[in-house]
Amino acid sequence: NRRTLLAWGRTGASLIGFGLVIERVAAETNPIGVSGVFGVALAALGCIALVVGMVDFIRTRRDIAEGKLTTAASVGGYVVVAGASLVLAGAFIAYVVQRLI
């Protein structure tokens, strides 16, 4: 359970870090561009990942203490973070390709 929490923490911190870097670079190169929005969205997704990880940790810890632990894991948080990451990545790729054309 702790390792899963640490994995969520690393994922959230990485997303926040990438988002802040993208936002800062975008602010330096093109202050009015959409790239800054993608950076902020990545940072927000990182915060969501941290919250989802903490909720999952608390829920699993409670289930372990009550002896109700099952082998089926909750996948809702994973789907939200992975789906939002794919949507942001697809939108950013489309934006970059559109600017190159």
LONU-746415 format. One record per atom (N, C-alpha, C): x, y, z; residue in three letters; atom name. Coordinates in nm, 4 decimals, decimal comma. Layout:
BEGIN
+----------+----------+----------+------+------+
!     east !    north !       up ! tiza ! logu !
+----------+----------+----------+------+------+
!        X !        Y !        Z !  ala !   CA !
...
+----------+----------+----------+------+------+
***
This chain:
BEGIN
+----------+----------+----------+------+------+
!     east !    north !       up ! tiza ! logu !
+----------+----------+----------+------+------+
!   0,0835 !  -0,1191 !   0,0000 !  asn !    N !
!   0,0000 !   0,0000 !   0,0000 !  asn !   CA !
!   0,0880 !   0,1254 !   0,0000 !  asn !    C !
!   0,1946 !   0,1229 !   0,0798 !  arg !    N !
!   0,2845 !   0,2396 !   0,0832 !  arg !   CA !
!   0,3560 !   0,2596 !  -0,0492 !  arg !    C !
!   0,3962 !   0,1498 !  -0,1122 !  arg !    N !
!   0,4639 !   0,1622 !  -0,2421 !  arg !   CA !
!   0,3712 !   0,2206 !  -0,3474 !  arg !    C !
!   0,2443 !   0,1835 !  -0,3412 !  thr !    N !
!   0,1474 !   0,2399 !  -0,4352 !  thr !   CA !
!   0,1304 !   0,3888 !  -0,4103 !  thr !    C !
!   0,1241 !   0,4284 !  -0,2841 !  leu !    N !
!   0,1150 !   0,5706 !  -0,2513 !  leu !   CA !
!   0,2378 !   0,6457 !  -0,3026 !  leu !    C !
!   0,3555 !   0,5874 !  -0,2844 !  leu !    N !
!   0,4774 !   0,6513 !  -0,3333 !  leu !   CA !
!   0,4772 !   0,6626 !  -0,4859 !  leu !    C !
!   0,4235 !   0,5624 !  -0,5534 !  ala !    N !
!   0,4144 !   0,5686 !  -0,7001 !  ala !   CA !
!   0,3207 !   0,6811 !  -0,7438 !  ala !    C !
!   0,2068 !   0,6940 !  -0,6750 !  trp !    N !
!   0,1156 !   0,8049 !  -0,7043 !  trp !   CA !
!   0,1847 !   0,9386 !  -0,6785 !  trp !    C !
!   0,2605 !   0,9449 !  -0,5697 !  gly !    N !
!   0,3330 !   1,0678 !  -0,5374 !  gly !   CA !
!   0,4348 !   1,1037 !  -0,6436 !  gly !    C !
!   0,5094 !   1,0041 !  -0,6919 !  arg !    N !
!   0,6069 !   1,0302 !  -0,7989 !  arg !   CA !
!   0,5373 !   1,0742 !  -0,9268 !  arg !    C !
!   0,4273 !   1,0111 !  -0,9593 !  thr !    N !
!   0,3528 !   1,0482 !  -1,0795 !  thr !   CA !
!   0,3010 !   1,1908 !  -1,0674 !  thr !    C !
!   0,2402 !   1,2229 !  -0,9541 !  gly !    N !
!   0,1880 !   1,3579 !  -0,9330 !  gly !   CA !
!   0,2971 !   1,4632 !  -0,9364 !  gly !    C !
!   0,4085 !   1,4349 !  -0,8689 !  ala !    N !
!   0,5192 !   1,5312 !  -0,8674 !  ala !   CA !
!   0,5778 !   1,5496 !  -1,0067 !  ala !    C !
!   0,5879 !   1,4419 !  -1,0827 !  ser !    N !
!   0,6404 !   1,4525 !  -1,2195 !  ser !   CA !
!   0,5483 !   1,5360 !  -1,3074 !  ser !    C !
!   0,4185 !   1,5106 !  -1,2989 !  leu !    N !
!   0,3233 !   1,5880 !  -1,3790 !  leu !   CA !
!   0,3267 !   1,7360 !  -1,3417 !  leu !    C !
!   0,3344 !   1,7642 !  -1,2135 !  ile !    N !
!   0,3424 !   1,9038 !  -1,1688 !  ile !   CA !
!   0,4717 !   1,9669 !  -1,2207 !  ile !    C !
!   0,5823 !   1,8951 !  -1,2082 !  gly !    N !
!   0,7099 !   1,9469 !  -1,2560 !  gly !   CA !
!   0,7101 !   1,9740 !  -1,4054 !  gly !    C !
!   0,6619 !   1,8781 !  -1,4847 !  phe !    N !
!   0,6538 !   1,8983 !  -1,6293 !  phe !   CA !
!   0,5624 !   2,0147 !  -1,6624 !  phe !    C !
!   0,4515 !   2,0232 !  -1,5936 !  gly !    N !
!   0,3576 !   2,1324 !  -1,6186 !  gly !   CA !
!   0,4181 !   2,2682 !  -1,5912 !  gly !    C !
!   0,4901 !   2,2787 !  -1,4805 !  leu !    N !
!   0,5535 !   2,4069 !  -1,4470 !  leu !   CA !
!   0,6629 !   2,4436 !  -1,5463 !  leu !    C !
!   0,7395 !   2,3444 !  -1,5907 !  val !    N !
!   0,8436 !   2,3717 !  -1,6906 !  val !   CA !
!   0,7813 !   2,4181 !  -1,8218 !  val !    C !
!   0,6784 !   2,3477 !  -1,8670 !  ile !    N !
!   0,6119 !   2,3858 !  -1,9924 !  ile !   CA !
!   0,5520 !   2,5248 !  -1,9796 !  ile !    C !
!   0,4897 !   2,5541 !  -1,8671 !  glu !    N !
!   0,4286 !   2,6863 !  -1,8485 !  glu !   CA !
!   0,5344 !   2,7962 !  -1,8486 !  glu !    C !
!   0,6464 !   2,7738 !  -1,7815 !  arg !    N !
!   0,7530 !   2,8750 !  -1,7756 !  arg !   CA !
!   0,8166 !   2,8967 !  -1,9124 !  arg !    C !
!   0,8435 !   2,7886 !  -1,9843 !  val !    N !
!   0,9016 !   2,8016 !  -2,1180 !  val !   CA !
!   0,8040 !   2,8727 !  -2,2104 !  val !    C !
!   0,6776 !   2,8377 !  -2,2001 !  ala !    N !
!   0,5761 !   2,9028 !  -2,2830 !  ala !   CA !
!   0,5665 !   3,0515 !  -2,2499 !  ala !    C !
!   0,5759 !   3,0858 !  -2,1233 !  ala !    N !
!   0,5674 !   3,2264 !  -2,0831 !  ala !   CA !
!   0,6860 !   3,3055 !  -2,1366 !  ala !    C !
!   0,8026 !   3,2420 !  -2,1442 !  glu !    N !
!   0,9224 !   3,3100 !  -2,1942 !  glu !   CA !
!   0,9186 !   3,3263 !  -2,3459 !  glu !    C !
!   0,8698 !   3,2252 !  -2,4168 !  thr !    N !
!   0,8771 !   3,2267 !  -2,5629 !  thr !   CA !
!   0,7549 !   3,2880 !  -2,6293 !  thr !    C !
!   0,6364 !   3,2612 !  -2,5752 !  asn !    N !
!   0,5136 !   3,3094 !  -2,6379 !  asn !   CA !
!   0,4098 !   3,3342 !  -2,5286 !  asn !    C !
!   0,4104 !   3,4517 !  -2,4661 !  pro !    N !
!   0,3238 !   3,4757 !  -2,3496 !  pro !   CA !
!   0,1742 !   3,4633 !  -2,3774 !  pro !    C !
!   0,1340 !   3,4773 !  -2,5028 !  ile !    N !
!  -0,0089 !   3,4717 !  -2,5332 !  ile !   CA !
!  -0,0499 !   3,3334 !  -2,5844 !  ile !    C !
!   0,0449 !   3,2422 !  -2,6043 !  gly !    N !
!   0,0179 !   3,1115 !  -2,6633 !  gly !   CA !
!  -0,0605 !   3,0178 !  -2,5735 !  gly !    C !
!  -0,1001 !   2,9070 !  -2,6336 !  val !    N !
!  -0,1801 !   2,8061 !  -2,5652 !  val !   CA !
!  -0,0919 !   2,7105 !  -2,4845 !  val !    C !
!   0,0379 !   2,7094 !  -2,5110 !  ser !    N !
!   0,1276 !   2,6158 !  -2,4422 !  ser !   CA !
!   0,1221 !   2,6337 !  -2,2908 !  ser !    C !
!   0,1078 !   2,7557 !  -2,2449 !  gly !    N !
!   0,0966 !   2,7799 !  -2,1014 !  gly !   CA !
!  -0,0244 !   2,7120 !  -2,0408 !  gly !    C !
!  -0,1324 !   2,7066 !  -2,1164 !  val !    N !
!  -0,2552 !   2,6394 !  -2,0697 !  val !   CA !
!  -0,2277 !   2,4911 !  -2,0514 !  val !    C !
!  -0,1541 !   2,4312 !  -2,1456 !  phe !    N !
!  -0,1200 !   2,2898 !  -2,1318 !  phe !   CA !
!  -0,0321 !   2,2664 !  -2,0095 !  phe !    C !
!   0,0588 !   2,3573 !  -1,9832 !  gly !    N !
!   0,1435 !   2,3452 !  -1,8648 !  gly !   CA !
!   0,0633 !   2,3505 !  -1,7364 !  gly !    C !
!  -0,0269 !   2,4445 !  -1,7289 !  val !    N !
!  -0,1121 !   2,4561 !  -1,6099 !  val !   CA !
!  -0,2018 !   2,3336 !  -1,5966 !  val !    C !
!  -0,2532 !   2,2831 !  -1,7095 !  ala !    N !
!  -0,3377 !   2,1638 !  -1,7056 !  ala !   CA !
!  -0,2594 !   2,0425 !  -1,6557 !  ala !    C !
!  -0,1351 !   2,0286 !  -1,6979 !  leu !    N !
!  -0,0521 !   1,9185 !  -1,6477 !  leu !   CA !
!  -0,0269 !   1,9316 !  -1,4982 !  leu !    C !
!  -0,0001 !   2,0524 !  -1,4516 !  ala !    N !
!   0,0207 !   2,0737 !  -1,3086 !  ala !   CA !
!  -0,1062 !   2,0404 !  -1,2302 !  ala !    C !
!  -0,2209 !   2,0795 !  -1,2825 !  ala !    N !
!  -0,3481 !   2,0474 !  -1,2167 !  ala !   CA !
!  -0,3717 !   1,8965 !  -1,2154 !  ala !    C !
!  -0,3379 !   1,8296 !  -1,3256 !  leu !    N !
!  -0,3518 !   1,6841 !  -1,3305 !  leu !   CA !
!  -0,2603 !   1,6176 !  -1,2281 !  leu !    C !
!  -0,1419 !   1,6735 !  -1,2080 !  gly !    N !
!  -0,0516 !   1,6224 !  -1,1048 !  gly !   CA !
!  -0,1120 !   1,6346 !  -0,9663 !  gly !    C !
!  -0,1775 !   1,7463 !  -0,9400 !  cys !    N !
!  -0,2452 !   1,7637 !  -0,8105 !  cys !   CA !
!  -0,3577 !   1,6624 !  -0,7942 !  cys !    C !
!  -0,4314 !   1,6372 !  -0,9016 !  ile !    N !
!  -0,5388 !   1,5371 !  -0,8966 !  ile !   CA !
!  -0,4803 !   1,3991 !  -0,8689 !  ile !    C !
!  -0,3667 !   1,3684 !  -0,9324 !  ala !    N !
!  -0,3020 !   1,2391 !  -0,9095 !  ala !   CA !
!  -0,2625 !   1,2229 !  -0,7628 !  ala !    C !
!  -0,2136 !   1,3293 !  -0,7017 !  leu !    N !
!  -0,1772 !   1,3227 !  -0,5594 !  leu !   CA !
!  -0,2996 !   1,2974 !  -0,4720 !  leu !    C !
!  -0,4093 !   1,3628 !  -0,5019 !  val !    N !
!  -0,5325 !   1,3437 !  -0,4246 !  val !   CA !
!  -0,5857 !   1,2023 !  -0,4435 !  val !    C !
!  -0,5885 !   1,1546 !  -0,5692 !  val !    N !
!  -0,6374 !   1,0192 !  -0,5969 !  val !   CA !
!  -0,5511 !   0,9164 !  -0,5245 !  val !    C !
!  -0,4200 !   0,9357 !  -0,5262 !  gly !    N !
!  -0,3307 !   0,8439 !  -0,4569 !  gly !   CA !
!  -0,3550 !   0,8413 !  -0,3076 !  gly !    C !
!  -0,3768 !   0,9568 !  -0,2480 !  met !    N !
!  -0,4026 !   0,9631 !  -0,1037 !  met !   CA !
!  -0,5360 !   0,8964 !  -0,0686 !  met !    C !
!  -0,6377 !   0,9215 !  -0,1484 !  val !    N !
!  -0,7683 !   0,8583 !  -0,1234 !  val !   CA !
!  -0,7565 !   0,7069 !  -0,1348 !  val !    C !
!  -0,6864 !   0,6599 !  -0,2383 !  asp !    N !
!  -0,6677 !   0,5164 !  -0,2568 !  asp !   CA !
!  -0,5908 !   0,4565 !  -0,1395 !  asp !    C !
!  -0,4882 !   0,5261 !  -0,0919 !  phe !    N !
!  -0,4095 !   0,4794 !   0,0221 !  phe !   CA !
!  -0,4960 !   0,4665 !   0,1467 !  phe !    C !
!  -0,5739 !   0,5697 !   0,1752 !  ile !    N !
!  -0,6583 !   0,5689 !   0,2952 !  ile !   CA !
!  -0,7628 !   0,4583 !   0,2867 !  ile !    C !
!  -0,8255 !   0,4442 !   0,1701 !  arg !    N !
!  -0,9279 !   0,3405 !   0,1528 !  arg !   CA !
!  -0,8668 !   0,2008 !   0,1702 !  arg !    C !
!  -0,7522 !   0,1772 !   0,1094 !  thr !    N !
!  -0,6881 !   0,0464 !   0,1193 !  thr !   CA !
!  -0,6404 !   0,0189 !   0,2614 !  thr !    C !
!  -0,5884 !   0,1212 !   0,3273 !  arg !    N !
!  -0,5431 !   0,1045 !   0,4656 !  arg !   CA !
!  -0,6601 !   0,0661 !   0,5562 !  arg !    C !
!  -0,7749 !   0,1321 !   0,5366 !  arg !    N !
!  -0,8936 !   0,0996 !   0,6155 !  arg !   CA !
!  -0,9384 !  -0,0438 !   0,5882 !  arg !    C !
!  -0,9370 !  -0,0845 !   0,4606 !  asp !    N !
!  -0,9774 !  -0,2205 !   0,4262 !  asp !   CA !
!  -0,8832 !  -0,3244 !   0,4866 !  asp !    C !
!  -0,7538 !  -0,2950 !   0,4883 !  ile !    N !
!  -0,6569 !  -0,3866 !   0,5494 !  ile !   CA !
!  -0,6844 !  -0,3988 !   0,6995 !  ile !    C !
!  -0,7086 !  -0,2867 !   0,7650 !  ala !    N !
!  -0,7334 !  -0,2884 !   0,9097 !  ala !   CA !
!  -0,8610 !  -0,3651 !   0,9439 !  ala !    C !
!  -0,9613 !  -0,3555 !   0,8566 !  glu !    N !
!  -1,0884 !  -0,4238 !   0,8818 !  glu !   CA !
!  -1,0891 !  -0,5667 !   0,8290 !  glu !    C !
!  -0,9818 !  -0,6085 !   0,7634 !  gly !    N !
!  -0,9751 !  -0,7438 !   0,7106 !  gly !   CA !
!  -1,0621 !  -0,7662 !   0,5890 !  gly !    C !
!  -1,1001 !  -0,6599 !   0,5206 !  lys !    N !
!  -1,1882 !  -0,6706 !   0,4046 !  lys !   CA !
!  -1,1130 !  -0,6570 !   0,2722 !  lys !    C !
!  -0,9818 !  -0,6730 !   0,2759 !  leu !    N !
!  -0,9024 !  -0,6529 !   0,1556 !  leu !   CA !
!  -0,9331 !  -0,7617 !   0,0532 !  leu !    C !
!  -0,9637 !  -0,7205 !  -0,0668 !  thr !    N !
!  -0,9868 !  -0,8138 !  -0,1761 !  thr !   CA !
!  -0,8740 !  -0,7984 !  -0,2770 !  thr !    C !
!  -0,8663 !  -0,8900 !  -0,3716 !  thr !    N !
!  -0,7617 !  -0,8819 !  -0,4734 !  thr !   CA !
!  -0,7975 !  -0,7834 !  -0,5835 !  thr !    C !
!  -0,9240 !  -0,7470 !  -0,5941 !  ala !    N !
!  -0,9665 !  -0,6521 !  -0,6981 !  ala !   CA !
!  -0,9377 !  -0,5100 !  -0,6514 !  ala !    C !
!  -0,8570 !  -0,4404 !  -0,7285 !  ala !    N !
!  -0,8204 !  -0,3030 !  -0,6937 !  ala !   CA !
!  -0,9191 !  -0,2053 !  -0,7569 !  ala !    C !
!  -0,9352 !  -0,0906 !  -0,6942 !  ser !    N !
!  -1,0164 !   0,0155 !  -0,7502 !  ser !   CA !
!  -0,9407 !   0,0778 !  -0,8669 !  ser !    C !
!  -1,0053 !   0,0881 !  -0,9822 !  val !    N !
!  -0,9362 !   0,1388 !  -1,1011 !  val !   CA !
!  -0,9840 !   0,2774 !  -1,1419 !  val !    C !
!  -1,0799 !   0,3331 !  -1,0714 !  gly !    N !
!  -1,1355 !   0,4634 !  -1,1092 !  gly !   CA !
!  -1,0315 !   0,5731 !  -1,1166 !  gly !    C !
!  -0,9462 !   0,5831 !  -1,0161 !  gly !    N !
!  -0,8433 !   0,6862 !  -1,0146 !  gly !   CA !
!  -0,7433 !   0,6697 !  -1,1272 !  gly !    C !
!  -0,7071 !   0,5449 !  -1,1531 !  tyr !    N !
!  -0,6121 !   0,5183 !  -1,2607 !  tyr !   CA !
!  -0,6696 !   0,5618 !  -1,3955 !  tyr !    C !
!  -0,7966 !   0,5322 !  -1,4172 !  val !    N !
!  -0,8611 !   0,5676 !  -1,5427 !  val !   CA !
!  -0,8689 !   0,7188 !  -1,5592 !  val !    C !
!  -0,9012 !   0,7899 !  -1,4519 !  val !    N !
!  -0,9105 !   0,9363 !  -1,4586 !  val !   CA !
!  -0,7762 !   0,9981 !  -1,4949 !  val !    C !
!  -0,6707 !   0,9595 !  -1,4239 !  val !    N !
!  -0,5388 !   1,0193 !  -1,4479 !  val !   CA !
!  -0,4843 !   0,9779 !  -1,5844 !  val !    C !
!  -0,4946 !   0,8497 !  -1,6195 !  ala !    N !
!  -0,4436 !   0,8047 !  -1,7492 !  ala !   CA !
!  -0,5241 !   0,8655 !  -1,8641 !  ala !    C !
!  -0,6561 !   0,8703 !  -1,8501 !  gly !    N !
!  -0,7399 !   0,9288 !  -1,9551 !  gly !   CA !
!  -0,7130 !   1,0772 !  -1,9742 !  gly !    C !
!  -0,7025 !   1,1494 !  -1,8638 !  ala !    N !
!  -0,6741 !   1,2932 !  -1,8745 !  ala !   CA !
!  -0,5355 !   1,3169 !  -1,9336 !  ala !    C !
!  -0,4388 !   1,2324 !  -1,8997 !  ser !    N !
!  -0,3048 !   1,2454 !  -1,9575 !  ser !   CA !
!  -0,3081 !   1,2231 !  -2,1079 !  ser !    C !
!  -0,3830 !   1,1232 !  -2,1513 !  leu !    N !
!  -0,3948 !   1,0970 !  -2,2951 !  leu !   CA !
!  -0,4640 !   1,2114 !  -2,3678 !  leu !    C !
!  -0,5683 !   1,2656 !  -2,3093 !  val !    N !
!  -0,6393 !   1,3781 !  -2,3721 !  val !   CA !
!  -0,5466 !   1,4993 !  -2,3822 !  val !    C !
!  -0,4763 !   1,5313 !  -2,2750 !  leu !    N !
!  -0,3839 !   1,6454 !  -2,2788 !  leu !   CA !
!  -0,2716 !   1,6230 !  -2,3794 !  leu !    C !
!  -0,2160 !   1,5027 !  -2,3823 !  ala !    N !
!  -0,1081 !   1,4735 !  -2,4763 !  ala !   CA !
!  -0,1583 !   1,4836 !  -2,6204 !  ala !    C !
!  -0,2765 !   1,4291 !  -2,6482 !  gly !    N !
!  -0,3330 !   1,4370 !  -2,7829 !  gly !   CA !
!  -0,3612 !   1,5800 !  -2,8247 !  gly !    C !
!  -0,4159 !   1,6577 !  -2,7331 !  ala !    N !
!  -0,4449 !   1,7980 !  -2,7646 !  ala !   CA !
!  -0,3168 !   1,8766 !  -2,7876 !  ala !    C !
!  -0,2142 !   1,8495 !  -2,7085 !  phe !    N !
!  -0,0873 !   1,9204 !  -2,7254 !  phe !   CA !
!  -0,0206 !   1,8814 !  -2,8570 !  phe !    C !
!  -0,0239 !   1,7543 !  -2,8926 !  ile !    N !
!   0,0327 !   1,7096 !  -3,0200 !  ile !   CA !
!  -0,0414 !   1,7747 !  -3,1360 !  ile !    C !
!  -0,1731 !   1,7778 !  -3,1295 !  ala !    N !
!  -0,2524 !   1,8420 !  -3,2352 !  ala !   CA !
!  -0,2181 !   1,9904 !  -3,2460 !  ala !    C !
!  -0,2005 !   2,0552 !  -3,1335 !  tyr !    N !
!  -0,1650 !   2,1978 !  -3,1329 !  tyr !   CA !
!  -0,0286 !   2,2209 !  -3,1970 !  tyr !    C !
!   0,0690 !   2,1384 !  -3,1612 !  val !    N !
!   0,2032 !   2,1544 !  -3,2166 !  val !   CA !
!   0,2039 !   2,1258 !  -3,3657 !  val !    C !
!   0,1353 !   2,0208 !  -3,4084 !  val !    N !
!   0,1288 !   1,9882 !  -3,5507 !  val !   CA !
!   0,0593 !   2,0993 !  -3,6282 !  val !    C !
!  -0,0465 !   2,1542 !  -3,5740 !  gln !    N !
!  -0,1195 !   2,2635 !  -3,6401 !  gln !   CA !
!  -0,0310 !   2,3860 !  -3,6558 !  gln !    C !
!   0,0532 !   2,4147 !  -3,5572 !  arg !    N !
!   0,1426 !   2,5298 !  -3,5655 !  arg !   CA !
!   0,2530 !   2,5091 !  -3,6680 !  arg !    C !
!   0,2917 !   2,3832 !  -3,6898 !  leu !    N !
!   0,3972 !   2,3535 !  -3,7854 !  leu !   CA !
!   0,3483 !   2,3598 !  -3,9310 !  leu !    C !
!   0,2213 !   2,3403 !  -3,9491 !  ile !    N !
!   0,1647 !   2,3390 !  -4,0853 !  ile !   CA !
!   0,1457 !   2,4788 !  -4,1390 !  ile !    C !
+----------+----------+----------+------+------+
***
